[in-house]
């Protein structure tokens, strides 16, 4: 088995070599995305979530009870 790795073939040609002695962070800006715990949400979002929960509860509990 040959253990060859070609970075250019994987789309990482512009990626610098790893240097454990260099602890500097990249100079690029962080991506413009956010995750749920940091995101703000509105009362409409809460209402939609509650409606989805009610549908899920109806499918999980009410539907089997009605069919038995």
C-alpha positions, 0 to 999 in steps of 0.5 A, spaced: 500 500 500 502 506 497 501 512 502 501 518 498 497 524 499 496 529 493 493 536 497 491 539 490 487 533 488 483 534 494 482 542 493 487 544 499 492 547 494 492 554 498 492 550 505 498 552 509 502 546 511 501 544 519 506 547 523 505 545 531 510 551 533 506 556 530 500 558 534 497 564 530 490 564 528 488 565 520 488 572 518 481 571 515 474 573 517 470 568 521 464 565 516 457 569 516 453 564 520 450 563 526 448 557 530 441 556 534 444 557 541 446 564 539 441 566 534 435 570 536 428 568 535 421 571 534 415 569 538 412 567 531 418 562 531 416 559 537 409 558 535 411 554 529 415 550 533 409 549 538 405 547 532 410 542 529 410 539 536 403 538 537 403 535 530 408 530 532 404 528 539 398 527 535 402 522 530 406 519 536 400 518 541 393 520 538 393 516 532 395 509 535 390 510 540 385 511 534 387 506 530 387 500 536 
